[in-house]
Amino acid sequence: MTQTEPGAVGTHAAPRRHVHLAQVRYADLDPQHHVNNVRMLTYLEDARISFLRYEGAVDGDEVFGATVVARQEADYVAPLLPRSEPVRVEMWVTEVRNASFTLAYEILDDTKVYLRAKTVLVGFDVPTQSARRLNTAERALLADYA
């Protein structure tokens, strides 16, 4: 499930955030009975896919071409324990370059942040197996969340 939130009202607005709701499943838990660190990265991936594929769709056509993850970093702030309500994965754009862009994330609820992360994605040309420049439509979508 996804939604978007507008930036803060005022003179210096925060970037618009894409919000993806992730349900904690029993299979996500590790022997310490909290969400496994690798599964937390899967929550980020799910949010990224919902943003690039569905938020980036215009009249049913995808705006974004292929991308690959070039770098990912994560700070695990607090353990995420089993829960019945979904956790929010909020995502926004922090940098756009010629062939790459950086997404920032927080996994959180109303009282606590569990993870902060960044992912650098590179436009990818599948036939040539090489990096490609981001096109105008991709840049426009990213600018809405920067």
N, C-alpha and C positions, 0 to 999 in steps of 0.2 A: 504494500500500500504506500502511496506517495502523496505528497502535497508540497506546496511551496509557501514560504513565508516572505513577506516584503521586508525590506531593510527597515531599520529604526527611523522614526520620524524626527526631524531636526536638521540642524545645519550640517552635521557630518553623519550621513547615513551609513549604517553597516551594510555589507553586501547582502543581496537577496540570497536566501538559503533554500536549497532543495532539501526536503525532508522525506526520508524513507523510514517506515515503521518496520522494525525487525522483531519477530516473535522468537523468544528464547525457547529452544526445544531441548528435550531431555538428551538427545544425541549430541548437543553442543557442549555438554558438561564434561569436565575432566575428573580424574580421581579425587581432586580436592573439592569437588562439588561446586565449581564456578565455571563460567564459560571459558573454554579453551582459547588461548591466545590466537591460534590459527583460525578458529571459528570467528573471532572478532574481525579478522581481516576479510573473511567471507561476507560479513555484514557490510563492510565497506564496498566490496565488489558488487554486492546486490544493489546498494545505493547508487553506485557509479553506473551500472547497467540501466537502472531505472531512469537516471538522469540523461544519459547519452542516447538511449534508445527511445524512451517515451516522452521525456520533456523536450527532446530535440526533434520530435516528429512534427512535420508540417503537412497537413492534409493526408496523414497516414504514411507519408514518405519520410524516411530517416534523413536527418540533416548530416549526421556524423558518419564519416567513412571509418575505416579500420583504424584502431589505435592499439598501441602496446604499452605496457607498464615498463618504464625505464628505471624508476626508483620508487621505493615505498619506505616510509619510516613511521613508527608508531610509538607513542608513549602510553603505557598502561597505567592509568591514574588510580583506579580502584577496581577490585574484583566485581564482576557482574555475576550475580547469583540467580538461581532459578526464580522465575516470576511469571505470573499469569498475564500481566499487561505487557504490550510491546515496548521496546526501547526505541528511542528516536536516533536515527543516524542523520545528522545535519551536515550538509556539504555545500561548499562555495568555492569560487575560483580565486586564487591569489596571484597568479601570473599567467600571462599569455605571451608566447614567443613565436617566432616564425613557424617552427615545426613542432612545438611542444607547449604544454600548459600544465599548471600545477593546481591540484584540488586539495583543499583542506577539509577535515572532517572532525566532528565530535560525536561520540556515542554517549547519550545522556538521557536523563529523565528530568522531572521537575525539581529534583533535589540534589542530583549528583552527576558529575562527568566521570565516565568510566574509561574513555580512551580519547586521545587526540592524535591525529595522524595527517600525513601529507602523501600524495601520490603524484609523481611526474609521469604524464602520458605523452607519447610521441605519435604524431600522425604516421600511418604506415601504409605503404603501397604493396599490396599482396602480390601482384604479378612479378614485381621486380625485387620483392623482399628487402625493401629499403625505406628509409624515412622519407616522408613527403611533407610539403608545406600545408598548413591549415588553410582551408578555403574561406571565403567571405561569410558564408552561412554559418560555418563552425565558429568563426570569430564573433559573429553577432550573438549567437547563443551564449557563448562564454562571457561576453561583455555584460549580459543581463545579470550574471551572478558574480561579477567582480566588484 
